[in-house]
Amino acid sequence: MRLARVIMGMPIEVELVGTRDEADFEEIFSYLRSVDEQFSPYKAESEVSRIDRGEIPQGGESAEMKEVLEIAERTKVESHGYFNVWRPDGHFDPSGIVKGWALRNAARRYAARGYENYAIVAGGDIALAGTNAEGKEWSVGIKNPKNTKEIVKVIYPRGAGVATSGSYERGAHIYNPHTPADPLNEVASITVIGPDVLEADRFATAAFAMGKRGISFIEALPGFEGYMIDTSDRATLTSGFHRYT
Amino acid sequence: MTTTRKVLIGVVLLILAGAYIAVRYFSGSTASAPTTAGSGASDTTTTPATETQGRYKNGRYIGTLAQSIYGPIQVAAVIAKGELSNVEILVSPNDKENSIEVNAMAMPILTSEAVLAQSAEVDLVSGATESSVAFKESLASALAKAK
């Protein structure tokens, strides 16, 4: 059974194979709504906005925020500074990892409840497990960044996490920290497949900020594959990407 | 491209060739990274080789800090899956324009293909959604009015 809600400003789809109980879905939707309340940079009373305004002393953040900040710091180091939750205008915006982090947590809740076959989709990020309702591997279509009604690549993640960062996100939390004026207009989208959706999300965000070199970064990262679509309608694939097609 | 830039790229390529040769020389033995001289980057990190078929040992190897007439140059060669996967410009006398050209030339194992619409049916979709684009546009216009 599949249900969708608009949360965090985007449609979120959950498919649970083998259940017809809407209550199972509502638990995840309400968790994601609570994440939005806490982390949305568009909500004045969210913890993110309060940190942004300097209202929370260092060390005074919630446990979840501390966890997100720790992941952000690690990602910043691992991406040689290309991932940064502090924007050049001085604002705090962890949107580049909160979606993947929340989906990973949601998937863990389902796994803990014994669900073996499910998929959660939020914009470019996907957490999935097991097989679809027909017992086959989940198939994922990568959208054409120039025409969101079109699929340009089909992949079978087989349990891996998927995240796509694209130019539609540009201008907010994605930027080149080493050259903030870089318009980041060479890459239309980069899709990263990694060990889980949080890993895929954090490195997809970092890789997009690297422009055309982002795909090389993913190539050098063990355990990750990538598919970059540039603004000239060419795709560049990492050397192991074919194992997911 | 100016003559200065052409010569500079030539020098960088020479250094790269040196790094290539250094990596090949060291790959057959148990020695790890070449040592560095001068004040350039000094840390080396190596990761255990995950496969034995490649020509090199996985890791990141820092070349010497070389002096050109335009200034110091130092590169690092990154080996992944046994092959040269990236060359990082650690110290450059000039700007990033050269490092982008060099990196493009040092990536032999990425493949490319045309982006074409697929007619297959899929279970799930990854990418921009109409509403996420619209959300951002709408918010931006609202914020513009709020200024």
Contacts between the chains, C-beta under 8 A, distances in Angstrom:
chain1	res1	chain2	res2	distance
A	6	B	131	6.7
A	9	B	131	7.3
A	9	B	132	6.4
A	9	B	135	4.2
A	9	B	136	8.0
A	10	B	129	5.5
A	10	B	131	5.9
A	10	B	132	4.5
A	10	B	135	6.9
A	11	B	129	5.9
A	11	B	131	5.9
A	13	B	124	7.5
A	15	B	123	7.7
A	15	B	124	7.8
A	42	B	139	6.7
A	119	B	123	6.9
A	119	B	124	5.5
A	121	B	124	5.2
A	121	B	125	7.1
A	121	B	126	7.5
A	123	B	127	7.9
A	123	B	128	7.2
A	123	B	129	5.7
A	123	B	132	5.3
A	124	B	126	5.1
A	124	B	127	5.6
A	124	B	128	7.1
A	125	B	126	7.5
A	126	B	124	5.8
A	126	B	126	5.6
A	128	B	124	7.2
A	132	B	123	5.1
A	138	B	123	5.2
A	138	B	124	6.3
A	139	B	120	7.5
A	139	B	121	7.9
A	139	B	122	4.5
A	139	B	123	5.0
A	139	B	124	7.2
A	140	B	122	6.2
A	140	B	123	7.1
A	140	B	124	4.9
A	140	B	125	7.0
A	140	B	126	5.6
A	141	B	118	7.0
A	141	B	120	7.3
A	141	B	122	3.7
A	141	B	124	7.3
A	141	B	125	4.8
A	141	B	126	7.2
A	142	B	125	7.9
A	142	B	126	5.5
A	142	B	127	6.0
A	143	B	125	5.9
A	143	B	126	6.7
A	143	B	127	2.8
A	143	B	128	6.3
A	144	B	115	6.7
A	144	B	117	6.7
A	144	B	127	7.7
A	145	B	127	6.5
A	145	B	128	6.3
A	148	B	127	6.4
A	148	B	128	5.3
A	148	B	129	6.7
A	148	B	130	5.9
A	148	B	133	7.6
A	150	B	117	4.7
A	151	B	117	7.0
A	151	B	118	4.8
A	151	B	120	7.0
A	151	B	122	6.2
A	151	B	125	6.9
A	152	B	115	5.0
A	152	B	116	6.3
A	152	B	117	6.2
A	152	B	118	6.1
A	153	B	118	6.7
A	154	B	118	5.7
A	154	B	120	5.1
A	154	B	122	5.8
A	162	B	126	5.3
A	163	B	126	7.6
A	164	B	126	4.6
A	164	B	127	5.0
A	164	B	128	7.8
A	166	B	127	6.5
A	166	B	128	5.2
A	168	B	128	4.2
A	168	B	132	6.3
A	168	B	133	4.9
A	168	B	136	6.8
A	169	B	128	8.0
A	169	B	132	7.9
A	169	B	136	7.8
A	171	B	136	7.9
A	172	B	136	7.1
A	179	B	96	7.6
A	189	B	127	6.4
A	189	B	128	7.4
A	191	B	126	6.1
A	191	B	127	7.8
A	212	B	100	7.7
A	212	B	104	7.8
A	213	B	100	7.0
A	213	B	103	5.8
A	215	B	110	6.3
A	216	B	85	7.1
A	216	B	86	5.2
A	216	B	103	6.3
A	216	B	107	5.6
A	216	B	110	7.1
A	217	B	86	7.8
A	219	B	80	6.7
A	219	B	85	5.4
A	219	B	86	7.3
A	219	B	107	7.5
A	219	B	109	7.1
A	219	B	110	6.1
A	220	B	78	5.2
A	220	B	80	4.7
A	220	B	85	4.7
A	220	B	86	5.1
A	221	B	80	7.9
A	222	B	47	7.3
A	222	B	50	6.7
A	222	B	58	7.9
A	222	B	80	6.8
A	229	B	115	5.6
A	233	B	114	6.7
A	233	B	115	4.6
A	234	B	112	5.4
A	234	B	113	7.4
A	234	B	114	6.6
A	234	B	115	6.6
A	235	B	112	6.4
A	235	B	113	5.3
A	235	B	114	7.4
A	235	B	115	5.1
A	236	B	110	5.3
A	236	B	111	7.3
A	236	B	112	4.8
A	237	B	110	6.7
A	237	B	111	5.1
A	237	B	112	7.1
A	237	B	113	6.9
A	238	B	110	6.5
A	239	B	81	6.9
A	239	B	109	4.6
A	239	B	110	6.8
A	239	B	111	7.3
A	240	B	81	7.8
